[in-house]
Structures are given as structure tokens and as C-alpha cells.
Amino acid sequence: MARMGRVEFEGAVYHLMCRGDRREAIFQSGRDREMFLETLGQISARNGWRVHAYVLMSNHYHLLVETPKANLVRGMHWFQATYTMRYNRRHHLSGHVFAGRYKSLLIDPDEKGYFATVSDYIHLNPARARLTAQKPLKSYPWSSLHGYGQGAHLRPGWLEVGTVLGELGWRDTAAHRRDYLKRMEERAREGSAEEEEPFPKELRRGWILGGEQFRERVLGLMDGLCEGGARRSGPVEIWGDHAAWTAERLLRAGLRHWGLGADDLRRLRKSDWRKRLMGHLIKQRTDVSLRWIGERLVMGTDSHVSRLCTRIDDLPRQKRCAKYLKQIEAAARQE
């Protein structure tokens, strides 16, 4: 089956991170880093990307990228493949440079504060790695923080600083750029412990940074990616959220179909045929746990749910049951 694609849409914003193969270095010299940034500039021009922040560490990189067009996947394929080819040719090597799939954290582009939060996280990487313990944070040469201190005529054309500055109430002026650098130096001196970050867990392990409305939108896009039986891939958290979201829709559609409510589920027998049909459909269409089904449908233990919902061919009127399942699934998709 085809590999599941990533969520893409016009105007999507991503925090991207990728490590070296076997956690080995992806740069051997300053020239390698320059080559990486040149390649980043090329893909930004090709695809219209806006890079809001970046940092190059020894064995991984971080990017904050906005994609005006829905072209992350093709762009990242070209970007990493091109850098790999150039790196290997330069060092007379072959094989992978990067380890597996890159991590992509979707960021709500309309929620104020997220650009600044993620750019801070990226720019403070050298401080967290203690690479600037005795030096100013801006002295680290392989970070976009250096560009935030420069005028537009000096920094790369693909580096966009106005959005982050705007979230902090500043403009792209010399005075405000100095204010931004001062702010980042203060943050680095005060300590950049991850527990002090507003969203440390989401930035390090999550898959989305945004409000409930944005999450619902993304889950809806993922629902479309699942159609046709495509194999799912990506962080487990993504599909756990998606499974519960889909299961809730199926449950609501089933309850509406038979005019039932929460009180009815508590009143009906655990083995009620309608519960079994809803449980079977949820089990077939999602990866939620048996416990989830048992609790939501009031069907008892995991083993009881498994016995009642795995097979339903003992129910009478099989053709009618199949019709009900199709109607419920169709209604859920209309939500």
C-alpha cells in the first residue's frame, strides 16, 4: 500500500527537525553548513517557502518554515536529497546523511505567539547545548539569530524576520532588531531550561501546536488522507488523536441513527445489538482501545468488548445490519 503522506495545505507552518543517520554529524566543516544554507535558499526560491528561523547543530537541524503552497513533501524531498548528493560528492562518500523521516510539527499560523515561541526554541538551541556559555548567543554563526540583527540588505532574502518581530510588538527596524537580540541574550543568560518554555513537550515530542479549532481542521485533513486504505505513518500521537476523533464521530452518528443518548447506553444491556454494531464499526475503522469502546458504549471489560464486537455474524438480519453500518459511516463523514 502507498505510504501515508504528511498533512499539507496552503499557508501551513512547520517546525522541521532531522538528525543525522545513526545520530552522526551532518556537517564536517563550515563549508558544509554554507552549502546547507545555500540549498535551503534554493528550495525556498523554488517552492516559495518563507523561512522564519533556523539553527544548524552538529548532527541535526531545526527550521521554522511557512509554505504558501501545499508543497512541503516534494520540497523536503528535493532539499534533503540535494544536500545529501552534494555532501557525499564533496566528501567522496555514499549512502544516507539523514536518519529516516524528518519530524514536522504543525503550527497554527493564526494564533498569536506561536511563531515567537518556536523561533525562541530554535534560537536557544546553542545555549541549551552550552555552545555559548562564555559568549553571546548571537556569536553562534549557524543560526538565523544573526540574521535577525541585520538589515534586509545584509541577511538572506529567504529569511523572514517580520512575523516573529511583529508578534513581539516590534518592526523590522534597527532599534527593534537590537531589542530582539537583547531579549534573546537575556533569555540565554537566565537559562533556557526546557521546563521554562511555554510548550516544551509539544515542541519536543508533539505533532501539532495550536488551538482546538486548528486541531479539528488538521484532523479533518488527515481523515481525507486515510481514505482508500493508505498505510498510516508518522508519530503515534497523531494517529491516537485521529483514532479517537474518528471514533467519536462514528459514535455520535450511531446514537443519532437510533435516537439514543448517554442514559440509554447505561440502561441497555451490554450485549445490545445496537451497541455491538457501533462497537464493531468503531473497532473496524479506528485504532482506539477496547477499553475506550467499553467505557463509551458501557459494554464492560476488554474481553467482553472483544467477544461482542469482533464478529457480529451471529446477529439476525445481517443484510439490514450491513445497511445500518453503511448509513452510520456515511452520516459520520458528513459531520
C-alpha positions as CSV (number, residue, x, y, z in Angstrom):
1,M,0.0,0.0,0.0
2,A,1.1,3.6,-0.6
3,R,2.9,5.4,2.2
4,M,0.8,7.9,4.0
5,G,1.6,11.5,3.1
6,R,2.0,14.3,5.6
7,V,-0.6,16.9,6.1
8,E,-0.2,19.8,3.7
9,F,-2.3,22.9,3.0
10,E,-1.7,26.4,1.7
11,G,-0.2,28.6,4.3
12,A,0.9,25.7,6.6
13,V,3.7,26.4,9.0
14,Y,6.0,23.7,10.3
15,H,8.8,23.2,12.8
16,L,11.1,20.8,11.0
17,M,13.9,18.8,12.5
18,C,16.0,16.0,11.2
19,R,19.0,14.2,12.7
20,G,22.0,12.6,11.0
21,D,21.9,8.9,10.1
22,R,22.8,6.9,13.3
23,R,23.0,10.3,15.0
24,E,26.2,11.1,13.2
25,A,27.3,14.6,12.1
26,I,25.6,16.1,9.1
27,F,28.3,18.7,8.8
28,Q,32.1,18.3,8.8
29,S,33.0,21.9,8.2
30,G,31.8,25.5,7.9
31,R,31.6,25.0,4.1
32,D,29.2,22.1,4.6
33,R,27.0,24.4,6.6
34,E,27.2,27.1,4.0
35,M,26.2,24.5,1.4
36,F,23.2,23.5,3.5
37,L,22.0,27.1,3.7
38,E,22.6,27.6,0.0
39,T,20.4,24.6,-0.7
40,L,17.8,25.9,1.8
41,G,17.8,29.2,-0.1
42,Q,17.3,27.4,-3.4
43,I,14.4,25.3,-2.2
44,S,12.8,28.4,-0.7
45,A,13.1,30.2,-4.1
46,R,11.8,27.1,-6.0
47,N,8.8,26.5,-3.7
48,G,8.1,30.0,-2.4
49,W,8.9,29.0,1.2
50,R,9.4,31.5,3.9
51,V,12.0,30.6,6.5
52,H,11.3,32.3,9.8
53,A,14.1,30.7,11.9
54,Y,16.8,28.0,11.6
55,V,19.7,26.6,13.6
56,L,22.4,24.1,12.4
57,M,23.8,21.9,15.1
58,S,26.5,19.2,14.6
59,N,24.2,16.3,14.0
60,H,20.8,17.9,13.4
61,Y,19.0,21.0,12.2
62,H,15.8,22.9,13.1
63,L,13.8,25.0,10.7
64,L,10.6,27.1,11.1
65,V,9.1,27.2,7.6
66,E,5.9,28.6,6.1
67,T,4.6,27.0,2.9
68,P,2.3,29.4,1.0
69,K,1.6,26.5,-1.3
70,A,0.9,22.9,-0.2
71,N,4.3,21.6,-1.2
72,L,6.2,20.5,1.9
73,V,6.7,16.9,1.0
74,R,8.1,17.5,-2.5
75,G,10.2,20.4,-1.3
76,M,11.7,18.5,1.6
77,H,12.5,15.5,-0.6
78,W,14.4,17.8,-3.0
79,F,16.1,19.7,-0.2
80,Q,17.4,16.7,1.7
81,A,18.2,14.6,-1.4
82,T,20.1,17.5,-2.9
83,Y,22.1,18.3,0.2
84,T,22.9,14.6,0.6
85,M,24.1,14.4,-3.0
86,R,26.3,17.5,-2.6
87,Y,27.7,16.4,0.8
88,N,28.6,12.9,-0.5
89,R,30.2,14.3,-3.6
90,R,32.2,16.8,-1.6
91,H,33.5,14.2,0.8
92,H,33.7,11.2,-1.6
93,L,31.0,9.3,0.3
94,S,27.8,7.4,-0.5
95,G,24.7,6.5,1.4
96,H,22.4,8.3,3.7
97,V,23.2,11.5,5.5
98,F,19.9,11.9,7.3
99,A,18.2,9.4,9.6
100,G,14.7,8.3,8.4
101,R,11.9,10.7,8.1
102,Y,12.2,14.3,9.3
103,K,10.0,15.4,12.2
104,S,7.3,18.0,11.3
105,L,5.4,19.9,13.9
106,L,2.3,21.7,12.5
107,I,1.9,25.2,13.9
108,D,-1.3,27.2,14.0
109,P,-0.4,30.2,11.7
110,D,-3.3,32.3,13.0
111,E,-2.7,32.0,16.8
112,K,-0.5,34.9,18.1
113,G,2.6,33.9,19.9
114,Y,3.4,30.5,18.3
115,F,6.0,32.0,15.8
116,A,7.9,33.7,18.6
117,T,7.7,30.6,20.8
118,V,9.1,28.2,18.2
119,S,11.7,30.7,17.0
120,D,12.9,31.1,20.6
121,Y,13.1,27.4,21.0
122,I,15.2,27.2,17.8
123,H,17.5,30.1,18.6
124,L,18.2,28.9,22.1
125,N,19.5,25.5,20.9
126,P,23.1,26.6,21.1
127,A,22.6,27.8,24.7
128,R,20.9,24.6,25.7
129,A,23.9,22.7,24.2
130,R,26.2,25.0,26.2
131,L,28.0,26.2,23.0
132,T,27.7,29.8,24.0
133,A,28.2,29.5,27.8
134,Q,31.0,32.1,27.8
135,K,29.9,34.0,24.7
136,P,26.9,36.0,23.5
137,L,24.2,33.8,21.9
138,K,24.4,35.9,18.7
139,S,28.1,34.8,18.3
140,Y,26.9,31.3,17.2
141,P,27.3,31.7,13.5
142,W,24.9,29.0,12.2
143,S,21.6,30.4,13.5
144,S,19.1,32.8,12.0
145,L,19.5,34.9,15.1
146,H,22.5,36.5,13.4
147,G,20.2,37.5,10.5
148,Y,17.6,39.0,13.0
149,G,20.3,41.5,13.8
150,Q,20.9,42.6,10.2
151,G,19.1,44.8,7.8
152,A,17.2,43.4,4.9
153,H,20.1,44.2,2.5
154,L,22.5,42.0,4.5
155,R,20.5,38.9,5.5
156,P,19.4,36.2,3.1
157,G,16.4,37.1,1.0
158,W,14.6,33.9,2.0
159,L,14.8,34.7,5.8
160,E,11.6,36.4,7.0
161,V,12.0,38.2,10.3
162,G,9.0,40.4,10.3
163,T,6.4,37.9,11.6
164,V,8.4,37.0,14.7
165,L,9.2,40.6,15.5
166,G,5.6,41.5,14.9
167,E,4.3,39.0,17.5
168,L,6.5,40.8,20.0
169,G,5.2,44.2,19.1
170,W,8.2,45.2,17.1
171,R,9.0,46.1,13.5
172,D,12.0,45.3,11.2
173,T,13.9,48.4,12.2
174,A,17.4,48.7,13.6
175,A,16.2,49.7,17.0
176,H,13.7,46.8,17.3
177,R,16.2,44.3,15.9
178,R,18.6,45.4,18.7
179,D,15.7,44.9,21.2
180,Y,15.1,41.4,19.9
181,L,18.8,40.5,20.2
182,K,18.9,41.9,23.7
183,R,15.8,39.9,24.6
184,M,17.4,36.6,23.3
185,E,20.6,37.3,25.1
186,E,18.7,37.8,28.4
187,R,16.8,34.5,27.8
188,A,20.1,32.7,27.2
189,R,21.7,34.2,30.4
190,E,18.7,33.5,32.5
191,G,18.8,29.8,31.5
192,S,16.9,28.1,28.8
193,A,15.7,25.1,30.7
194,E,13.0,23.4,28.7
195,E,10.6,23.3,31.6
196,E,10.6,27.1,31.4
197,E,9.3,27.1,27.8
198,P,5.6,27.6,27.3
199,F,5.2,24.5,25.2
200,P,8.3,22.3,25.8
201,K,6.6,18.9,25.4
202,E,4.7,19.9,22.2
203,L,7.9,21.2,20.7
204,R,10.0,18.2,21.5
205,R,7.5,15.3,21.2
206,G,4.3,16.6,19.8
207,W,2.9,16.9,16.3
208,I,0.7,20.0,16.5
209,L,0.9,23.3,18.2
210,G,-2.4,25.2,18.1
211,G,-5.9,25.6,19.4
212,E,-8.8,23.2,19.3
213,Q,-10.2,24.6,16.1
214,F,-6.9,24.3,14.3
215,R,-6.5,20.7,15.6
216,E,-10.0,19.8,14.3
217,R,-9.1,21.2,10.9
218,V,-5.9,19.2,10.7
219,L,-7.6,16.0,11.9
220,G,-10.2,16.5,9.1
221,L,-7.4,16.7,6.6
222,M,-5.9,13.6,8.0
223,D,-9.2,11.9,7.7
224,G,-9.1,12.5,3.9
225,L,-5.6,11.0,3.8
226,C,-6.9,7.8,5.3
227,E,-9.4,7.2,2.6
228,G,-8.5,4.4,0.2
229,G,-6.8,2.3,2.9
230,A,-3.5,4.1,2.7
231,R,-1.0,2.9,5.2
232,R,-0.6,5.3,8.1
233,S,2.8,6.6,9.2
234,G,4.1,9.3,11.5
235,P,4.2,9.9,15.2
236,V,1.9,7.6,17.3
237,E,0.3,10.7,18.9
238,I,-1.1,11.9,15.6
239,W,-2.9,8.7,14.9
240,G,-4.1,8.3,18.5
241,D,-5.8,11.7,18.3
242,H,-7.2,10.9,14.9
243,A,-8.5,7.5,16.0
244,A,-10.3,9.0,19.0
245,W,-11.7,11.8,16.8
246,T,-13.0,9.4,14.2
247,A,-14.4,7.1,16.9
248,E,-16.3,9.9,18.5
249,R,-17.8,10.9,15.1
250,L,-18.9,7.3,14.5
251,L,-20.4,7.0,18.0
252,R,-22.4,10.3,17.6
253,A,-23.7,9.2,14.2
254,G,-24.7,5.8,15.6
255,L,-26.6,7.4,18.5
256,R,-28.4,9.7,16.2
257,H,-29.3,6.9,13.9
258,W,-31.2,5.1,16.6
259,G,-32.2,8.1,18.6
260,L,-30.2,7.1,21.7
261,G,-28.5,9.1,24.4
262,A,-25.9,8.6,27.1
263,D,-28.7,7.5,29.5
264,D,-29.9,4.9,27.1
265,L,-26.4,3.4,26.8
266,R,-26.3,2.9,30.6
267,R,-29.8,1.4,30.5
268,L,-29.4,-1.0,27.7
269,R,-27.8,-4.4,28.1
270,K,-24.1,-4.7,27.4
271,S,-24.8,-7.1,24.6
272,D,-27.5,-4.9,23.0
273,W,-27.3,-5.4,19.2
274,R,-27.0,-1.7,18.5
275,K,-24.1,-1.4,20.9
276,R,-22.5,-4.3,19.2
277,L,-22.9,-2.8,15.7
278,M,-21.5,0.6,16.9
279,G,-18.6,-1.1,18.7
280,H,-17.9,-3.3,15.6
281,L,-17.8,-0.3,13.3
282,I,-15.5,1.7,15.6
283,K,-13.2,-1.3,16.1
284,Q,-13.0,-1.8,12.3
285,R,-12.5,1.8,11.4
286,T,-10.2,3.1,14.1
287,D,-7.4,2.0,16.4
288,V,-9.0,3.1,19.7
289,S,-8.6,0.6,22.5
290,L,-11.1,-2.0,23.6
291,R,-11.3,-0.1,26.9
292,W,-12.3,3.1,25.0
293,I,-15.2,1.2,23.3
294,G,-16.2,-0.5,26.6
295,E,-16.3,2.8,28.5
296,R,-18.1,4.9,25.9
297,L,-20.7,2.2,25.0
298,V,-21.0,0.8,28.5
299,M,-20.1,-2.7,27.4
300,G,-17.9,-3.9,30.2
301,T,-14.4,-5.4,30.2
302,D,-12.0,-5.5,27.3
303,S,-12.6,-9.3,26.8
304,H,-16.3,-8.7,26.7
305,V,-16.0,-6.0,24.1
306,S,-13.7,-8.2,22.0
307,R,-16.1,-11.1,22.1
308,L,-19.1,-9.0,21.3
309,C,-17.6,-6.6,18.7
310,T,-15.0,-8.6,16.8
311,R,-17.6,-10.7,15.0
312,I,-21.3,-9.8,14.5
313,D,-22.3,-12.6,12.1
314,D,-24.5,-14.2,14.9
315,L,-26.8,-11.2,14.8
316,P,-30.1,-11.7,12.9
317,R,-30.9,-9.8,9.7
318,Q,-27.4,-9.5,8.5
319,K,-28.3,-7.5,5.4
320,R,-30.1,-4.9,7.5
321,C,-27.2,-4.7,9.9
322,A,-24.8,-4.1,7.0
323,K,-27.1,-1.4,5.7
324,Y,-27.2,0.3,9.1
325,L,-23.4,0.3,9.3
326,K,-23.1,2.0,5.9
327,Q,-25.6,4.6,6.9
328,I,-23.9,5.4,10.1
329,E,-20.5,5.6,8.4
330,A,-21.9,7.9,5.7
331,A,-23.5,10.1,8.4
332,A,-20.2,10.4,10.3
333,R,-18.4,11.6,7.2
334,Q,-20.9,14.4,6.8
335,E,-20.0,15.9,10.2
